[in-house]
């Protein structure tokens, strides 16, 4: 079985990513977000109501949408949807 140059390059990339993950410096988006605590998560019930109310209050006080999105791990469009 012979590999093309493109396939060899792809395998090398996979190996370097795996080595990076094993070394602890992973570059995966979900891994980094989970470690930083900014990962979005599903809220429901009273917690969701409180979160939306808090976002509305922060938005009314003049906080920028992009700053809120980064701080709470949600998208800017989610914040704009809340009324």
C-alpha positions in Angstrom: 0.0 0.0 0.0 1.6 3.2 -1.1 0.5 6.6 0.2 0.3 9.8 -1.7 2.1 13.0 -0.6 -1.2 14.5 0.5 -2.1 11.4 2.6 1.4 11.5 4.3 0.9 15.2 5.1 -2.5 14.5 6.6 -1.1 11.6 8.7 1.7 13.8 10.0 -0.9 16.5 11.0 -2.9 13.9 12.9 0.2 12.7 14.7 1.2 16.2 15.7 -2.3 16.9 17.0 -2.4 13.7 19.0 1.1 14.5 20.5 -0.2 18.0 21.4 -3.2 16.6 23.1 -1.1 14.0 25.0 1.3 16.7 26.1 -1.6 18.7 27.6 -1.4 21.7 25.3 -4.3 20.6 23.1 -5.6 23.0 20.5 -9.1 21.6 20.3 -11.8 24.3 20.8 -14.0 22.2 23.1 -11.1 21.1 25.2 -9.9 24.6 25.7 -13.3 26.0 26.4 -14.0 23.3 29.0 -10.8 24.0 30.7 -11.4 27.7 30.8 -14.9 27.4 32.2 -16.4 29.3 29.3 -18.1 26.5 27.7 -21.7 27.0 26.9 -24.0 24.7 28.6 -27.7 24.0 28.6 -29.8 25.8 31.2 -33.4 25.0 32.1 -36.1 26.1 34.4 -35.5 28.7 37.0 -31.8 28.8 36.2 -32.6 29.8 32.6 -35.0 32.5 33.7 -32.4 33.9 36.1 -29.7 33.8 33.5 -31.8 35.6 30.9 -32.9 38.2 33.5 -29.3 38.8 34.5 -28.3 39.2 30.8 -31.0 41.7 30.3 -29.9 43.8 33.3 -26.3 43.7 32.2 -27.3 44.7 28.7 -29.4 47.6 30.0 -26.5 48.8 32.1 -24.5 49.3 28.9 -22.3 46.2 28.6 -21.3 45.2 25.1 -22.8 42.1 23.6 -19.4 40.7 22.6 -18.1 41.1 26.1 -21.2 39.4 27.6 -21.0 36.6 25.0 -17.4 35.9 25.9 -18.0 36.2 29.7 -20.9 33.8 29.8 -20.0 31.4 26.9 -22.9 32.1 24.7 -23.2 33.5 21.2 -23.9 37.2 20.5 -27.0 36.2 18.5 -28.4 34.5 21.6 -28.1 37.7 23.6 -29.7 39.7 20.8 -32.6 37.2 20.8 -33.4 37.8 24.4 -36.0 40.5 24.8 
